[in-house]
């Protein structure tokens, strides 16, 4: 297998892996109200790169599921929609964090690390 072929496979697999982790990353930043662009920036600074075209549908889906609350701030020149974990969202996030820790520990064990 050539390096180009391996990189192609790696890129596809990483895309799948990231898709599952972005939700936890986003939820981790919403204990305080944040708007979309601030989330993109904050996550990017921590090495989690998320495109706005991925983020906004995710925020809408989490809000529809009752995990986020939102409010518009029209006091600035440009209105912004702020998102915050709902009480249910906070509870779900705590459960997700614990599951993430268990998965990470299991993966370390499986990989012999």
Wavefront OBJ file of the C-alpha trace (Angstrom):
o trace
v 0.000 0.000 0.000
v 1.434 3.390 -0.970
v 1.692 6.289 1.439
v -0.915 8.199 -0.585
v -3.342 5.293 -0.293
v -2.723 5.005 3.469
v -3.264 8.755 3.889
v -6.532 8.512 1.965
v -7.766 5.776 4.293
v -6.549 7.674 7.351
v -8.398 10.831 6.281
v -11.682 8.930 5.901
v -11.299 7.143 9.225
v -10.376 10.355 11.034
v -13.457 12.049 9.586
v -15.633 9.291 11.053
v -13.851 9.481 14.405
v -14.143 13.273 14.607
v -17.839 13.188 13.764
v -18.484 11.292 16.975
v -16.305 13.495 19.155
v -17.423 16.943 18.017
v -20.675 16.676 19.985
v -18.799 16.116 23.248
v -16.383 18.920 22.372
v -19.208 21.356 21.670
v -21.131 20.412 24.800
v -17.965 20.863 26.882
v -17.905 24.551 25.988
v -21.544 25.369 26.730
v -21.677 25.655 30.498
v -21.481 29.385 29.701
v -23.431 30.963 26.824
v -21.524 30.908 23.522
v -22.415 31.861 19.966
v -21.449 29.809 16.942
v -18.320 31.629 15.842
v -16.983 31.756 19.412
v -17.410 27.965 19.586
v -15.540 27.462 16.303
v -12.702 29.653 17.628
v -12.546 28.128 21.135
v -12.585 24.563 19.846
v -10.030 25.374 17.137
v -7.659 26.797 19.751
v -7.892 23.448 21.547
v -7.160 21.430 18.407
v -10.748 20.511 17.546
v -11.404 21.970 14.119
v -15.078 22.169 13.252
v -16.524 23.823 10.187
v -19.470 26.204 10.648
v -21.390 24.015 8.187
v -20.999 21.149 10.655
v -21.468 23.159 13.843
v -24.749 24.960 13.168
v -26.764 21.866 12.217
v -25.334 20.150 15.324
v -26.406 23.073 17.544
v -29.913 23.017 16.055
v -30.169 19.249 16.536
v -29.025 19.439 20.182
v -31.486 22.258 20.820
v -34.316 20.279 19.215
v -33.408 17.334 21.483
v -33.738 19.617 24.524
v -30.029 19.486 25.377
v -29.384 23.160 24.595
v -31.220 26.391 25.203
v -30.694 29.453 23.051
v -31.409 33.150 23.107
v -30.817 36.002 20.704
v -28.714 38.975 21.768
v -29.805 41.919 19.664
v -27.949 44.525 21.730
v -24.893 44.406 19.454
v -24.662 45.755 15.905
v -24.898 42.159 14.699
v -27.498 39.964 16.434
v -26.068 36.716 17.778
v -27.728 33.526 18.913
v -26.199 32.243 22.133
v -26.366 28.587 23.149
v -26.166 27.086 26.638
v -26.568 23.570 28.010
v -30.068 23.006 29.366
v -30.396 21.236 32.733
v -30.991 17.995 30.793
v -28.009 18.798 28.559
v -25.770 19.247 31.607
v -26.860 15.884 32.945
v -26.326 14.182 29.578
v -22.909 15.847 29.210
v -21.775 14.492 32.595
v -22.881 10.994 31.545
v -21.130 11.368 28.180
v -17.892 12.412 29.894
v -17.938 9.269 32.020
v -18.635 7.087 28.975
v -15.799 8.827 27.117
v -13.389 8.046 29.968
v -14.435 4.388 29.936
v -14.048 4.145 26.151
v -10.628 5.819 26.254
v -9.432 3.486 29.017
v -10.726 0.442 27.122
v -9.018 1.579 23.923
v -5.697 2.063 25.738
v -6.043 -1.452 27.115
v -6.968 -2.941 23.721
v -4.041 -1.196 22.018
v -1.647 -2.415 24.705
v -0.680 1.037 25.962
l 1 2 3 4 5 6 7 8 9 10 11 12 13 14 15 16 17 18 19 20 21 22 23 24 25 26 27 28 29 30 31 32 33 34 35 36 37 38 39 40 41 42 43 44 45 46 47 48 49 50 51 52 53 54 55 56 57 58 59 60 61 62 63 64 65 66 67 68 69 70 71 72 73 74 75 76 77 78 79 80 81 82 83 84 85 86 87 88 89 90 91 92 93 94 95 96 97 98 99 100 101 102 103 104 105 106 107 108 109 110 111 112 113
